[in-house]
Amino acid sequence: MKSIFYISIFSTAILCSCFTSKEDHKSELVQIQKTQTEIDRDSIIAYAKKYQGTPYLYAGNDPKKGFDCSGFISYVFHHFNVSLPRSSGQYKDIGTKLNPEDFKVGDILVFYGYKDKTVIGHLGIICEANGMQSKFIHASSGKVNSVTITSLATEHYTKRFYKCIDVLSK
């Protein structure tokens, strides 16, 4: 009789711990999912930074040869299974325009071209979010002529700024 009593107590203890650990496990999964969203944006920037110094190449989308701005963006995001347009002009009508206070790491900056303020001419990925003072990583055809980090606050980019879009939030 004593052994049945002990088996009963032992079984109850095991059942209780199973239910508790399932609830704890659900809580851990929610935390992991929240953290994963945050990590994805940081991971995108860490991955993009690996290509700093890669030469600018018109129509380029290969790190061994070089990148243009849209080739760089599509290459980086493709690594994270995010499909984006290959041409900068296609960014004009995608995404929802964000207010500067809502800019986040991993958002895409969209700029007009040099001469025509109706044509999209450049793209970058925010790597340090601070509204219109943010920094972004991009394949520049300017003096640097490579993948580099630049401040959005520079007059060259502030004048050409069209919008910032979030392509990661669902």
CORCOR-V147804 format. One record per backbone hydrogen bond with DSSP energy under -0.5 kcal/mol. CO is the residue of the C=O (numbers start at 0). NH is the residue of the N-H. E is the energy in kcal/mol with one decimal. If there is no record, write none. Layout:
[[CO,NH,E] [CO,NH,E]]
This chain:
[[0,4,-2.1] [1,5,-2.5] [2,6,-2.4] [3,7,-2.3] [4,8,-2.2] [5,9,-2.8] [6,10,-2.7] [7,11,-2.2] [8,12,-2.4] [9,13,-2.1] [10,14,-2.5] [11,15,-2.6] [12,16,-2.2] [13,17,-2.1] [14,18,-2.1] [15,19,-2.4] [16,20,-2.6] [17,21,-2.0] [18,22,-2.0] [19,23,-2.8] [20,24,-2.7] [21,25,-2.3] [22,26,-2.2] [23,27,-2.4] [24,28,-2.5] [25,29,-2.2] [26,30,-2.0] [27,31,-2.6] [28,32,-2.7] [29,33,-2.4] [30,34,-2.8] [31,35,-2.8] [32,36,-1.7] [33,37,-1.6] [34,38,-3.1] [35,39,-2.6] [36,40,-1.2] [37,41,-1.6] [38,42,-3.6] [39,43,-2.2] [40,44,-1.8] [41,45,-2.6] [42,46,-2.6] [43,47,-2.6] [44,48,-2.6] [45,49,-0.8] [46,49,-0.9] [47,50,-1.7] [48,51,-1.6] [50,53,-2.5] [53,146,-2.0] [54,66,-2.0] [56,59,-2.8] [59,67,-2.2] [61,64,-1.4] [61,65,-3.8] [65,61,-1.8] [66,56,-2.2] [67,71,-2.4] [68,72,-2.2] [69,73,-2.6] [70,74,-2.1] [71,75,-2.6] [72,76,-2.5] [73,77,-2.1] [74,78,-1.3] [75,79,-0.5] [76,79,-1.2] [76,81,-2.3] [77,80,-2.0] [80,82,-0.6] [81,83,-0.5] [86,89,-1.3] [87,90,-1.9] [88,91,-1.2] [90,93,-0.8] [95,165,-0.5] [98,101,-2.5] [99,102,-1.4] [99,130,-0.5] [103,106,-2.2] [106,125,-2.9] [107,164,-2.8] [108,123,-1.7] [109,161,-2.7] [109,162,-1.8] [110,120,-2.4] [110,121,-1.5] [114,116,-0.6] [115,112,-0.9] [115,118,-1.2] [118,112,-2.4] [121,110,-2.8] [123,108,-2.9] [124,136,-2.7] [125,105,-2.8] [127,134,-2.2] [129,132,-2.3] [130,129,-0.6] [130,133,-1.7] [133,151,-3.3] [134,126,-2.4] [134,127,-1.7] [135,149,-2.7] [136,124,-2.5] [137,139,-0.9] [137,147,-2.7] [144,55,-2.2] [145,139,-2.4] [146,52,-2.7] [147,137,-2.3] [149,135,-2.9] [150,153,-1.4] [153,156,-0.8] [153,157,-2.7] [154,158,-2.3] [155,159,-0.6] [156,160,-1.0] [157,160,-0.6] [159,111,-3.3] [162,109,-3.3] [163,97,-2.5] [164,107,-3.0] [164,166,-0.6]]
